[in-house]
């Protein structure tokens, strides 16, 4: 792995303001594969100043030209797809096929969608005797997580650039090499200097400095609800806009009329995907009492197939966190039917694909986000009971409903307190808005709704 020893600021790689570094570790074998600068408040300030200096020019750039730069960025990402996948696999531990299909494929699709949207979006509209003008909010501070390192970057950077904003990115410290590769792609796509800037560093240092910087007009953060609260409080004190995509504890509701085997197998696959490190994962499977035992048997059988098919979790701390939740599930009375807390390998941060039965809604594993390959199966009595359980957490990010009749599934989904619901295994749509209810966040990403997060509105009366 190659790593830059500086920050990408104002169109060039520049020396960091500190000699401190962050080691990048391959979670599959625990070997150091690179080092990047641990940026500080001085680096953040330099980057924000560059972004603010570039803002007037980029905001005034015609949307068609902004679209052309995004299309060029998409093309660069396509040309470096294999390198992207290999980099994500090295620093996240994701199996290479999954990295190729999802970690590289999804960001390319999202970048392409914003190249098209930037060229067609109605930045002005006539409303009665007024012209309503949508203009960029300004300088964006983007703080992204490690679980989908490039997708989360592109989901923030692409709409911000389409809107005419400039941006400073602080990526997760576990996956900074992917962010550096993205900065190279931005440079190759000839995005003007200062429009995109990258500062690597630790969250409590560089991330906090970015969130607090008076030169940042909007903070877009994806990560834990606990950190999101702090960022929201900081932004609120400065009356600064935020977009927060936070935790989840999504329910996979299998109604009695559903194809049980299909619903269970797809549900298990969803939880095991990316080693369970997905905020929208359907980690609570809700099954009618008459079908419960069969569902548990099917889920245990399905989970057993994933032993050698999923990668590690991202680091030792996360491994211990997930194993701790498994211990807590056993201690609170849930029944292990697959996996368990024991590490399946001596080397690497692996966690066994785990399934719990006899989970009740008040248990910790049914309420808190685990962020690992752990599924809880809960029993319900009727549809009203299922809805009460599905809505019975502080989160509301995603979910799923399965039924023999699509209209039945849709009727149930409409009553769920969550931002996105998949009907009978609905596919990912990069144009559909993604975001949460309740403590799962504020705002939306992807598509036109994601672009709107980076715009402010002015009306001109005639």
C-alpha positions in Angstrom: 0.0 0.0 0.0 1.2 3.5 -0.8 0.4 6.4 1.5 0.9 10.1 1.2 2.8 11.8 4.0 0.9 15.1 3.6 -2.6 16.5 3.2 -4.4 17.2 0.0 -5.1 20.9 0.3 -5.7 23.5 -2.4 -5.0 21.1 -5.2 -1.7 19.7 -4.0 -0.2 17.3 -1.4 1.2 19.6 1.3 3.2 18.8 4.4 1.2 18.2 7.5 1.4 20.5 10.5 2.5 17.7 12.7 4.9 14.7 12.7 2.3 12.5 14.4 1.1 9.6 12.3 -1.7 7.0 12.3 -0.8 3.4 11.5 -3.1 1.6 9.1 -3.6 -2.1 10.0 -5.0 -4.9 7.9 -7.6 -6.4 10.2 -7.3 -9.8 8.5 -3.7 -10.4 9.5 -3.0 -7.5 12.0 -0.1 -6.2 9.9 0.7 -2.5 9.4 0.2 -1.7 5.8 0.7 2.1 5.8 0.9 5.3 7.8 -0.8 8.7 7.3 -0.5 12.0 9.0 -2.5 12.6 12.2 -3.7 16.1 11.2 -4.4 18.8 13.8 -6.4 22.0 14.1 -3.8 23.9 12.1 -4.2 21.5 9.1 -8.0 21.8 9.4 -7.7 25.6 9.4 -5.5 25.6 6.3 -7.9 23.3 4.5 -11.0 25.4 5.5 -9.3 28.5 4.3 -8.5 26.9 1.0 -12.1 25.8 0.6 -13.5 29.2 1.5 -11.1 30.9 -1.0 -12.3 28.5 -3.7 -16.0 28.9 -2.9 -16.9 32.0 -5.0 -15.5 30.6 -8.1 -16.9 27.1 -7.8 -20.4 28.4 -6.7 -20.4 30.6 -9.8 -19.4 27.7 -12.1 -22.3 26.7 -14.4 -24.0 23.5 -13.3 -23.1 21.9 -16.6 -19.4 22.4 -15.9 -19.9 21.0 -12.4 -21.6 18.0 -13.9 -18.7 17.5 -16.3 -16.2 17.5 -13.4 -18.4 14.9 -11.6 -18.6 12.8 -14.8 -14.8 12.9 -15.1 -14.5 11.9 -11.5 -16.8 8.9 -12.1 -14.7 7.9 -15.1 -11.5 8.0 -13.0 -13.1 5.9 -10.3 -14.1 3.4 -13.0 -10.5 3.3 -14.3 -9.2 2.6 -10.8 -12.0 0.2 -9.7 -9.6 -2.7 -9.1 -7.2 -0.5 -7.1 -10.1 0.8 -5.0 -11.3 -2.7 -4.2 -7.8 -3.9 -3.3 -7.3 -0.9 -1.0 -10.6 -1.3 0.8 -9.9 -5.1 1.2 -6.5 -4.3 2.7 -7.6 -1.7 5.3 -11.2 -2.9 6.0 -10.8 -6.7 5.6 -13.7 -7.0 3.2 -13.6 -10.0 0.8 -12.3 -8.9 -2.5 -15.4 -9.8 -4.5 -17.6 -7.8 -2.1 -15.2 -4.9 -2.4 -15.3 -5.0 -6.1 -19.1 -5.2 -6.3 -20.1 -2.9 -3.4 -17.2 -0.8 -2.1 -16.1 0.1 -5.6 -19.3 -0.3 -7.5 -21.7 1.7 -5.4 -19.6 4.9 -5.2 -19.3 4.8 -9.0 -23.0 4.6 -9.4 -23.6 7.4 -6.9 -21.0 9.7 -8.6 -22.6 9.0 -11.9 -26.1 9.8 -10.6 -24.9 13.2 -9.4 -23.1 14.0 -12.7 -26.6 13.6 -14.3 -28.4 15.4 -11.5 -26.1 18.4 -11.5 -26.9 18.9 -15.2 -30.7 18.6 -14.8 -31.6 19.9 -11.3 -33.9 23.0 -11.2 -31.7 25.4 -9.3 -34.3 28.1 -10.0 -38.1 27.9 -10.1 -40.9 30.3 -10.6 -43.5 30.4 -7.8 -46.2 33.0 -8.3 -44.6 36.4 -8.5 -41.3 35.1 -7.1 -38.2 33.3 -8.4 -36.9 30.8 -5.9 -33.2 30.4 -6.2 -31.3 27.4 -4.7 -27.6 28.2 -4.1 -24.8 26.4 -2.3 -24.8 26.4 1.5 -21.0 27.2 1.5 -18.1 25.3 2.9 -18.9 21.7 4.0 -17.0 19.8 6.6 -17.5 16.1 5.9 -16.6 13.4 8.5 -17.0 9.9 7.2 -16.9 6.4 8.8 -14.8 3.3 8.0 -17.5 0.7 7.2 -18.1 1.8 3.6 -15.2 4.1 3.2 -15.5 5.2 -0.4 -19.3 5.1 -0.6 -19.7 7.4 2.4 -17.2 9.8 1.0 -18.8 10.0 -2.5 -22.3 10.2 -0.9 -21.2 13.5 0.7 -18.7 14.9 -1.8 -20.6 14.3 -5.0 -23.8 16.2 -4.0 -21.8 19.0 -2.3 -19.8 19.5 -5.5 -23.0 19.3 -7.6 -24.6 22.0 -5.4 -21.6 24.3 -5.9 -20.2 23.9 -2.4 -16.5 23.4 -1.5 -15.5 20.7 1.0 -13.0 19.5 3.6 -13.1 15.8 4.2 -11.9 14.1 7.4 -12.1 10.3 6.8 -12.1 7.6 9.5 -8.7 6.9 10.9 -9.1 3.1 10.2 -9.5 3.6 6.4 -7.6 6.7 5.3 -5.8 5.1 2.3 -9.1 4.9 0.4 -9.6 8.6 1.1 -6.2 9.4 -0.2 -6.9 7.4 -3.3 -10.1 9.4 -3.8 -8.2 12.6 -3.5 -5.9 11.4 -6.3 -9.0 10.7 -8.4 -10.4 14.2 -7.7 -7.0 15.7 -8.8 -7.0 13.5 -11.9 -10.6 14.6 -12.7 -9.3 18.2 -12.7 -11.6 19.5 -10.0 -10.3 23.1 -9.4 -7.8 23.6 -6.6 -9.4 24.2 -3.2 -12.8 22.8 -4.1 -12.0 19.5 -2.4 -9.5 19.1 0.5 -8.5 16.2 2.6 -7.2 16.1 6.2 -6.5 12.8 7.8 -6.5 12.6 11.6 -8.2 11.4 14.7 -11.8 12.2 15.4 -11.3 14.0 18.7 -8.6 16.2 17.2 -9.1 16.8 13.5 -12.8 15.9 13.4 -13.7 18.1 16.3 -11.6 21.0 14.9 -13.5 20.7 11.6 -16.9 20.5 13.3 -16.1 23.6 15.4 -14.4 25.7 12.7 -16.2 29.0 12.1 -15.4 28.8 8.4 -17.5 25.7 8.0 -21.2 26.3 7.0 -22.5 22.7 7.2 -21.2 19.6 8.9 -22.1 16.3 7.4 -21.4 13.4 9.6 -21.9 9.6 9.4 -21.1 7.5 12.5 -22.3 6.7 15.9 -25.3 8.4 17.6 -23.1 9.4 20.6 -20.7 11.4 18.4 -23.6 12.7 16.3 -25.1 14.2 19.4 -21.9 16.1 20.2 -21.6 17.4 16.7 -25.2 18.5 16.7 -24.7 20.3 20.0 -21.5 22.0 18.7 -23.3 23.0 15.5 -26.4 24.2 17.3 -24.3 26.5 19.5 -23.0 28.2 16.3 -26.4 28.0 14.5 -24.7 25.9 11.9 -26.5 23.3 9.7 -25.8 19.6 10.1 -26.6 16.4 8.3 -26.3 13.4 10.5 -26.6 9.7 9.4 -26.3 7.8 12.7 -27.0 4.4 14.2 -29.7 1.8 13.4 -31.4 -1.3 14.8 -33.5 -2.2 11.8 -36.4 -4.7 11.9 -36.9 -7.4 9.3 -40.6 -8.2 9.6 -41.7 -11.5 8.2 -45.5 -11.5 7.9 -47.3 -14.9 8.1 -48.0 -14.9 4.3 -44.4 -14.4 3.3 -42.1 -17.0 1.7 -40.4 -17.9 4.9 -37.3 -19.6 3.6 -36.5 -16.7 1.2 -37.2 -14.0 3.8 -35.0 -15.8 6.4 -32.1 -16.5 4.0 -32.0 -13.0 2.6 -32.3 -11.6 6.1 -29.3 -13.6 7.3 -27.3 -12.5 4.3 -28.2 -8.9 5.0 -26.9 -9.1 8.5 -23.7 -10.9 7.6 -22.9 -8.6 4.7 -19.7 -6.4 5.3 -19.2 -8.5 8.5 -22.3 -6.9 10.0 -20.8 -3.5 9.8 -23.7 -1.8 8.2 -25.8 0.8 9.9 -29.0 -0.2 8.0 -28.5 -4.0 8.6 -31.7 -5.8 9.5 -30.4 -7.0 12.9 -33.8 -7.8 14.4 -35.8 -10.6 12.6 -39.4 -10.5 13.7 -41.3 -13.8 13.0 -44.9 -14.8 13.8 -45.1 -17.3 16.7 -46.5 -20.1 14.4 -43.4 -19.9 12.2 -40.9 -19.0 14.8 -39.2 -22.4 15.3 -38.9 -23.0 11.6 -37.4 -19.6 11.1 -34.8 -20.2 13.8 -33.8 -23.5 12.2 -33.5 -21.9 8.8 -31.4 -18.9 10.2 -29.0 -21.2 12.0 -28.5 -23.3 8.9 -27.9 -20.2 6.8 -25.5 -18.5 9.2 -23.4 -21.6 9.3 -22.5 -21.1 5.6 -20.9 -17.8 6.3 -18.1 -19.0 8.5 -15.4 -18.6 5.8 -17.3 -16.1 3.6 -17.1 -12.9 5.7 -14.1 -10.9 6.6 -13.0 -9.6 10.0 -14.4 -6.6 11.8 -12.3 -3.4 11.4 -10.1 -3.5 14.5 -9.4 -5.2 17.9 -11.6 -2.7 19.8 -14.6 -3.5 17.5 -14.0 -7.3 17.9 -14.1 -7.0 21.6 -17.2 -4.8 21.5 -19.1 -7.4 19.4 -18.0 -10.3 21.4 -19.0 -8.4 24.6 -22.5 -8.0 23.1 -22.7 -11.7 22.4 -21.7 -12.5 26.0 -24.4 -10.1 27.2 -27.0 -11.8 25.0 -26.2 -15.1 26.6 -26.2 -13.6 30.1 -29.6 -12.0 29.6 -31.2 -15.3 28.5 -31.1 -15.4 24.8 -30.3 -18.8 23.2 -27.3 -19.1 20.9 -28.2 -21.2 17.8 -25.2 -20.3 15.7 -21.8 -18.8 16.4 -20.8 -17.4 19.8 -18.2 -15.1 21.5 -15.2 -17.3 20.8 -12.9 -15.9 18.1 -12.9 -18.3 15.1 -9.3 -17.7 14.2 -6.1 -17.0 16.1 -5.0 -14.1 13.9 -7.2 -11.3 12.6 -10.2 -9.5 14.1 -12.8 -12.1 13.2 -16.1 -12.7 14.8 -18.2 -15.9 14.3 -21.5 -15.3 12.4 -23.9 -15.4 15.3 -27.7 -16.0 15.6 -29.8 -15.6 18.8 -33.2 -17.1 19.4 -35.6 -16.4 22.3 -34.7 -12.8 22.2 -37.1 -10.4 23.9 -37.5 -6.8 23.1 -36.1 -5.4 26.3 -32.8 -7.3 25.9 -29.6 -5.3 25.2 -29.0 -7.1 21.9 -32.5 -6.2 20.7 -32.1 -2.5 21.6 -28.5 -1.4 21.0 -26.5 -1.3 17.7 -23.9 -4.1 17.8 -22.2 -3.4 14.4 -21.1 -7.0 13.9 -22.4 -10.3 12.4 -25.1 -10.8 15.0 -28.8 -11.5 14.4 -31.5 -11.5 17.0 -34.8 -13.4 16.2 -37.9 -12.1 18.1 -41.4 -13.6 18.2 -44.6 -11.6 17.7 -48.3 -12.5 18.2 -50.0 -10.5 15.5 -49.3 -7.5 13.1 -50.0 -4.9 15.8 -47.5 -6.6 18.1 -45.0 -6.8 15.3 -45.3 -3.1 14.6 -44.9 -2.2 18.2 -41.7 -4.3 18.4 -40.4 -2.9 15.1 -40.9 0.7 16.3 -39.7 0.0 19.8 -36.2 1.3 19.7 -34.6 4.7 19.7 -33.5 4.2 16.1 -35.3 4.4 12.8 -32.9 4.1 9.9 -34.1 1.2 7.7 -36.1 -2.0 7.7 -37.7 -4.7 5.7 -41.1 -6.3 5.3 -42.0 -9.6 3.6 -45.5 -10.7 2.7 -47.1 -12.9 0.1 -49.0 -9.9 -1.2 -47.1 -6.8 -2.0 -49.9 -4.5 -0.9 -49.9 -6.1 2.5 -46.2 -5.5 2.9 -46.5 -1.9 1.8 -49.4 -1.2 4.2 -47.2 -2.4 7.1 -44.2 -0.5 5.9 -46.1 2.7 5.8 -46.6 2.4 9.6 -43.0 1.8 10.4 -41.1 4.7 12.0 -38.0 4.4 9.8 -36.5 6.2 6.8 -36.2 3.4 4.3 -38.0 0.0 4.0 -37.2 -2.8 1.6 -40.3 -4.6 0.3 -39.8 -8.3 -0.3 -36.1 -7.9 -0.8 -36.2 -4.6 -2.8 -32.8 -3.6 -4.4 -30.6 -0.7 -3.5 -31.5 2.5 -5.4 -28.8 5.2 -5.5 -31.5 7.8 -6.4 -33.7 7.1 -3.4 -33.2 9.2 -0.3 -31.5 7.5 2.6 -31.6 8.7 6.2 -33.3 8.1 9.6 -36.1 8.9 12.0 -35.6 9.5 15.7 -32.0 9.0 16.9 -30.9 7.6 13.5 -30.2 11.1 12.3 -31.2 14.3 10.6 -31.3 14.9 6.8 -31.0 12.6 3.8 -28.4 11.4 1.5 -28.5 10.2 -2.2 -30.5 11.5 -5.1 -32.2 14.8 -5.3 -33.0 14.9 -1.6 -29.2 14.4 -0.9 -28.4 17.3 -3.2 -31.0 19.5 -1.4 -29.0 19.1 1.9 -26.2 21.2 0.4 -28.4 24.0 -0.9 -30.0 27.1 0.7 -33.0 28.9 -0.7 -33.4 32.5 -1.6 -36.6 34.0 -3.0 -36.8 37.1 -5.3 -40.1 38.9 -5.4 -41.3 40.8 -8.5 
